Amino acid sequence: MSAAVDPAVRRARAWLSRTVEPGSIAVWRFVERVGPVAAAEAVRAGAAPAEVQALAGARAGEDSSAEDLSRADRCGARLVVPEDAEWPTVPLHCLDLAAAGVGAVAGRKPDRTVALVPPLALWVRGSRALGDLVDRSVALVGSRASTAYGEHVAAELAHGLGERGWTTVSGGAFGIDAAAHRGALAAGAPTVVVLACGVDRAYPSAHSTLFARVLDDGLLVSEWPPGCAALRHRFLVRNRLIAALSRGTVVVEAAARSGAQATANRARDLGKEVMAVPGPVTSAMSVGCHELLRNTERGAVLVTSAAEVVEQVGRLGEDLAGPAERPATPRDSLSDVARRVLDACPVRAGAPPERLAAVAGCEVVDVLRVLPALELADLVEWTGTGWRVTRGAR
């Protein structure tokens, strides 16, 4: 927590984070225009713009900000605000641009669950600095009802990214999210869990041990104060934060309608890299990935390894993925004549050079010239009456 930040500013942002649900463009613009302290005072007094006041509702008369900050301190968390040095200014700048570009539409309010709005503050649990940890990060998201294939791929990608010095960002849910976090931890790399509840709560509760391991070198992050429950609409609001904090989003498995696809759409709208892992065409859990890949105008990039992911989000011309490994065989270095002679050799009874020349379509002298090299490569052998292919080369 930065000592240079005015305590009144931090207290005001703590109050706003509980009073007004995240994702409102009207609230963000109001706070940007008058400042967090003046905005909080206006909402308390009922003097804020009508739209902002309506979003605060009955919470405007409550104040548990001191209790929230104390509760965070007790669980090892802190409130990170835009005025702090560790605030992820660069990653979240895309949300500033997106929110600034939204114009007012008569009679319509932006859908808060999909609006691209910067957070007013972030509750962070863990010892690492948030800005440093997400500077080189990739979001790995996917279905909760994942398959063994999807979980294996997610863990392998996160492990490979961790070995390359990249942080994995995900939502801590069952399925692909959990596999990604575990893959990063297995590589001894940090991972960030973006929650839709307070950072003092493990949701799902079965992941309390996993989250405890994350805190060894990673972070739990949320827009909601300690004690807040994981309500359904909060997961939709949370998706934009996963997309914004990372340099790119990889969808490992996703059904036709899924939160992972929604996160990919938010990433694409923010100008971030969107990638997808292909799956079996018969799998309902890969339909969403295939839809992203088939989109010819705003489609995702197909990736199958951590190296390919880093190539998309890394430094131009430096973080390049090598060509796919192909098994080498002795045949690869053969000349055209040698290949034809090898193909002409029978597999059982040996054939004399004259017969090989006739089948291969070359001179006998050419056959005699390449046979020693083929024999040294253990591709042909002499039977006493002629040449044939060795058992290992068949």
C-alpha positions in Angstrom: 0.0 0.0 0.0 1.5 3.3 -1.1 2.1 5.7 1.8 1.8 8.7 -0.7 -1.9 8.1 -1.3 -4.2 10.3 0.8 -6.1 8.0 3.3 -9.3 9.9 2.5 -8.9 8.9 -1.2 -8.4 5.2 -0.3 -11.3 5.3 2.2 -13.6 6.9 -0.4 -12.7 4.3 -3.1 -13.3 1.5 -0.5 -16.7 3.0 0.2 -17.6 3.3 -3.5 -16.5 -0.3 -4.2 -19.2 -1.6 -1.8 -21.8 1.1 -2.4 -21.9 0.9 -6.2 -21.6 -2.4 -8.2 -18.7 -2.3 -10.6 -19.2 -1.9 -14.4 -21.1 1.3 -14.5 -19.8 3.9 -17.0 -21.8 6.6 -15.4 -20.2 6.0 -12.0 -16.7 5.8 -13.4 -17.1 9.1 -15.4 -18.5 10.8 -12.3 -15.6 9.7 -10.2 -13.1 10.7 -12.9 -14.7 14.2 -13.2 -15.0 15.2 -9.5 -12.6 12.8 -7.8 -13.3 9.8 -5.5 -13.7 11.9 -2.3 -16.2 14.4 -3.7 -18.0 11.6 -5.5 -18.5 9.6 -2.3 -19.7 12.7 -0.5 -22.2 13.5 -3.2 -23.6 10.0 -3.2 -23.9 10.0 0.6 -25.8 13.4 0.4 -28.0 12.2 -2.4 -26.6 15.0 -4.6 -25.0 12.8 -7.3 -26.4 12.6 -10.8 -29.6 10.7 -10.9 -28.2 7.6 -12.7 -25.3 7.3 -10.2 -27.6 7.8 -7.2 -30.0 5.2 -8.5 -27.1 2.7 -8.8 -26.2 3.3 -5.2 -29.7 2.9 -3.9 -30.2 2.0 -0.3 -26.4 1.4 0.1 -25.8 5.2 0.0 -26.8 5.5 3.6 -24.4 2.8 4.8 -20.7 3.0 5.6 -18.6 -0.1 6.3 -15.5 1.1 4.6 -13.4 1.1 7.8 -14.6 -2.4 8.5 -13.8 -3.5 5.0 -10.2 -2.1 5.2 -9.7 -3.7 8.6 -11.1 -7.0 7.4 -8.8 -6.9 4.4 -5.8 -6.2 6.6 -6.7 -9.2 8.8 -6.6 -11.6 5.9 -3.5 -10.2 4.4 -5.2 -8.2 1.7 -5.1 -4.5 0.7 -7.0 -2.0 -1.4 -5.0 -1.0 -4.5 -6.3 2.2 -6.0 -5.3 4.1 -9.3 -3.2 6.4 -7.2 -1.0 3.6 -6.0 2.3 2.8 -7.6 1.4 -0.9 -8.1 -1.8 -0.1 -10.0 -1.6 -1.9 -13.4 -1.9 1.4 -15.4 -0.7 0.0 -18.7 -2.8 -3.2 -18.9 -5.9 -1.3 -17.8 -5.4 1.6 -20.2 -7.4 -0.3 -22.8 -10.5 0.0 -20.5 -9.9 3.8 -20.1 -9.9 4.1 -23.9 -13.0 1.9 -24.3 -15.0 3.7 -21.6 -14.0 7.1 -22.9 -15.3 6.2 -26.4 -18.7 5.1 -25.3 -21.3 7.6 -26.3 -24.7 8.2 -24.7 -27.6 6.4 -26.4 -31.0 8.0 -25.9 -33.3 5.7 -23.9 -30.7 3.0 -23.4 -28.3 2.3 -20.5 -25.1 0.4 -21.2 -25.4 -3.2 -20.1 -23.2 -3.3 -16.9 -22.3 -7.0 -17.3 -20.6 -6.3 -20.7 -19.5 -2.7 -20.4 -15.8 -2.1 -20.8 -15.2 0.1 -17.7 -12.1 0.6 -15.6 -12.3 -0.6 -12.0 -12.6 2.1 -9.3 -10.3 0.0 -7.1 -9.0 -3.5 -6.7 -8.9 -5.6 -3.5 -5.7 -7.6 -3.7 -4.5 -10.5 -1.5 -0.9 -11.6 -1.7 2.6 -10.1 -1.3 3.5 -9.5 -5.0 2.9 -6.1 -6.6 -0.1 -6.4 -8.9 1.3 -4.2 -11.7 4.5 -6.2 -11.9 2.8 -9.5 -11.9 0.4 -8.8 -14.7 2.9 -7.0 -16.9 3.7 -10.2 -18.7 0.6 -12.3 -18.3 -1.8 -14.4 -20.4 -5.4 -15.3 -19.5 -6.3 -19.0 -19.8 -10.0 -19.6 -19.6 -12.5 -22.3 -20.5 -15.4 -24.5 -19.5 -16.2 -25.6 -16.0 -17.5 -28.9 -17.3 -14.1 -29.6 -19.0 -12.8 -32.8 -20.4 -9.6 -34.6 -19.5 -8.2 -33.3 -22.8 -9.0 -29.7 -22.0 -7.6 -29.9 -18.5 -4.4 -31.5 -19.8 -3.9 -28.8 -22.5 -4.6 -26.0 -20.0 -2.1 -27.3 -17.5 0.5 -27.8 -20.2 0.0 -24.3 -21.5 0.2 -22.7 -18.1 3.3 -24.8 -17.2 5.0 -23.8 -20.4 4.1 -20.1 -19.9 5.4 -20.2 -16.4 8.7 -21.7 -17.5 9.1 -18.8 -20.0 8.5 -16.2 -17.2 4.8 -15.5 -18.0 2.0 -15.2 -15.4 -1.2 -17.1 -15.9 -4.5 -15.2 -15.2 -7.8 -17.0 -14.7 -11.0 -17.1 -12.7 -10.3 -19.8 -10.2 -13.4 -21.9 -11.2 -13.7 -25.6 -11.7 -12.4 -27.1 -14.9 -10.1 -25.2 -17.2 -9.4 -22.3 -14.7 -8.3 -24.6 -12.0 -6.1 -26.7 -14.4 -4.4 -23.5 -15.6 -3.7 -22.3 -12.1 -2.3 -25.8 -11.1 -0.1 -25.9 -14.2 1.5 -22.6 -13.4 2.1 -23.6 -9.8 3.7 -26.9 -11.0 6.2 -24.8 -12.9 6.9 -22.7 -9.8 5.4 -19.7 -11.5 3.0 -17.1 -10.1 -0.7 -17.1 -11.1 -3.5 -14.6 -10.5 -7.0 -15.5 -9.6 -9.6 -12.9 -10.5 -12.6 -13.5 -8.2 -16.3 -12.5 -8.4 -16.5 -12.4 -4.6 -14.4 -11.0 -1.7 -10.7 -12.0 -1.6 -11.3 -13.4 1.9 -13.6 -16.1 0.5 -12.8 -19.2 -1.5 -15.3 -19.7 -4.3 -15.8 -22.5 -5.0 -15.1 -23.6 -1.5 -13.4 -26.8 -2.8 -10.6 -24.6 -4.0 -9.5 -23.2 -0.6 -6.3 -25.3 -0.7 -5.6 -24.2 -4.3 -6.0 -20.5 -3.4 -3.7 -21.0 -0.4 -1.0 -22.3 -2.8 -1.7 -19.4 -5.2 -0.9 -16.9 -2.4 2.6 -18.3 -1.9 3.8 -16.4 -5.0 0.6 -15.1 -6.7 -2.4 -13.0 -6.1 -6.2 -13.1 -5.5 -7.9 -10.1 -7.0 -11.4 -8.7 -6.8 -13.4 -5.6 -7.4 -15.7 -6.5 -4.5 -14.8 -5.9 -0.8 -14.1 -8.7 1.7 -17.2 -10.7 2.6 -19.0 -10.2 -0.7 -20.7 -13.2 -2.1 -20.2 -14.6 -5.6 -23.5 -13.5 -7.3 -24.2 -14.7 -10.8 -24.1 -11.3 -12.5 -20.7 -10.6 -10.9 -19.0 -13.3 -12.9 -20.1 -11.6 -16.1 -18.8 -8.2 -14.9 -15.5 -9.9 -13.8 -14.8 -11.2 -17.3 -13.7 -7.9 -18.6 -11.0 -7.6 -15.9 -9.5 -11.0 -16.8 -9.3 -9.9 -20.4 -7.9 -6.4 -19.6 -5.2 -7.4 -17.1 -3.5 -9.9 -19.5 -1.8 -9.3 -22.9 -4.0 -12.0 -24.5 -6.7 -14.5 -23.8 -6.5 -18.2 -24.7 -9.8 -20.2 -24.8 -9.0 -23.8 -24.1 -12.5 -25.3 -24.1 -15.8 -23.5 -24.4 -19.4 -24.6 -25.1 -21.5 -22.7 -27.6 -22.7 -20.3 -24.8 -20.0 -19.8 -22.2 -18.3 -17.3 -20.0 -15.0 -18.2 -21.7 -16.4 -17.0 -25.0 -17.6 -13.8 -23.3 -14.1 -13.2 -21.9 -12.6 -13.7 -25.4 -15.1 -11.2 -26.8 -14.2 -8.7 -24.2 -10.5 -9.2 -25.0 -11.2 -8.7 -28.7 -13.1 -5.5 -28.0 -10.2 -4.2 -26.0 -7.7 -4.9 -28.8 -6.1 -7.8 -27.0 -4.8 -11.0 -28.6 -7.4 -13.7 -28.7 -6.3 -17.4 -29.2 -8.1 -20.7 -29.1 -7.1 -24.3 -28.8 -8.9 -26.7 -31.2 -10.6 -29.8 -29.9 -12.3 -32.9 -31.3 -15.1 -31.9 -33.7 -17.4 -34.2 -31.8 -16.9 -32.5 -28.5 -19.6 -30.1 -27.3 -16.9 -28.5 -25.1 -14.9 -27.3 -28.1 -17.8 -25.8 -30.1 -17.1 -22.3 -28.8 -13.4 -22.6 -29.6 -14.2 -23.7 -33.2 -16.6 -20.8 -33.6 -13.9 -18.3 -32.5 -11.5 -19.9 -35.0 -14.0 -19.9 -37.9 -14.9 -16.2 -37.5 -13.2 -14.8 -40.6 -13.4 -11.1 -39.6 -12.6 -11.2 -35.9 -11.4 -14.7 -35.4 -9.0 -16.1 -32.9 -5.5 -17.4 -33.6 -5.1 -21.2 -33.4 -2.5 -22.2 -30.8 -1.3 -25.6 -29.6 1.6 -24.8 -27.3 3.0 -22.2 -24.9 5.6 -21.2 -27.5 2.8 -20.3 -30.0 1.0 -18.3 -27.3 4.1 -16.3 -26.4 4.7 -15.7 -30.1 1.4 -13.9 -30.3 1.8 -11.8 -27.1 5.5 -11.4 -26.8 8.0 -9.0 -28.3 7.8 -8.6 -32.0 10.6 -10.6 -33.8 12.0 -12.0 -30.5 9.4 -14.4 -28.9 9.1 -16.6 -32.0 7.9 -20.1 -31.8 10.2 -22.7 -33.5 8.9 -25.0 -36.2 7.1 -28.1 -35.1 9.4 -31.0 -34.4 9.4 -33.7 -37.0 11.0 -37.1 -36.5 14.2 -37.4 -38.6 14.8 -40.6 -40.6 17.9 -41.8 -42.6 15.8 -41.3 -45.8 15.7 -37.5 -45.2 19.3 -36.9 -46.4 19.2 -39.3 -49.5 19.6 -38.0 -53.0 17.0 -38.5 -55.6 18.9 -41.4 -57.1 19.5 -43.1 -53.7 15.7 -42.9 -52.9 14.8 -44.5 -56.3 17.4 -47.3 -55.8 16.1 -47.9 -52.2 12.5 -48.0 -53.5 13.6 -50.5 -56.2 15.2 -52.9 -53.6 13.0 -55.9 -52.8 12.1 -56.9 -49.2 12.8 -60.6 -49.5 15.1 -62.1 -52.2 18.0 -59.9 -53.2 18.3 -58.2 -56.6 21.5 -57.6 -58.6 22.5 -54.0 -59.4 21.4 -54.5 -63.1 17.9 -55.3 -62.0 17.9 -52.3 -59.5 19.0 -50.0 -62.3 16.2 -51.1 -64.6 13.5 -50.7 -61.8 14.9 -47.3 -60.6 15.4 -45.9 -64.1 19.1 -45.1 -63.8 22.5 -46.3 -64.9 24.1 -49.3 -63.2 27.1 -47.2 -62.3 24.7 -44.9 -60.3 23.3 -47.9 -58.4 26.9 -49.0 -57.6 27.7 -45.5 -56.4 24.8 -45.2 -53.9 24.6 -48.7 -52.6 27.5 -48.4 -50.2 25.9 -45.3 -48.6 22.6 -47.1 -48.3 24.3 -50.0 -46.6 26.1 -47.7 -44.1 22.8 -46.2 -43.2 21.5 -49.7 -42.5 18.8 -49.3 -45.2 19.9 -52.2 -47.5 21.9 -55.4 -47.1 23.7 -57.9 -49.3 22.1 -61.4 -49.4 24.9 -63.1 -51.3 23.0 -63.0 -54.5 21.7 -59.4 -54.5 20.5 -56.4 -52.5 17.4 -56.1 -50.4 15.9 -53.7 -47.9 16.9 -54.3 -44.3 14.2 -55.4 -41.8 14.5 -52.0 -39.8 14.0 -50.0 -43.0 10.8 -51.8 -44.1 
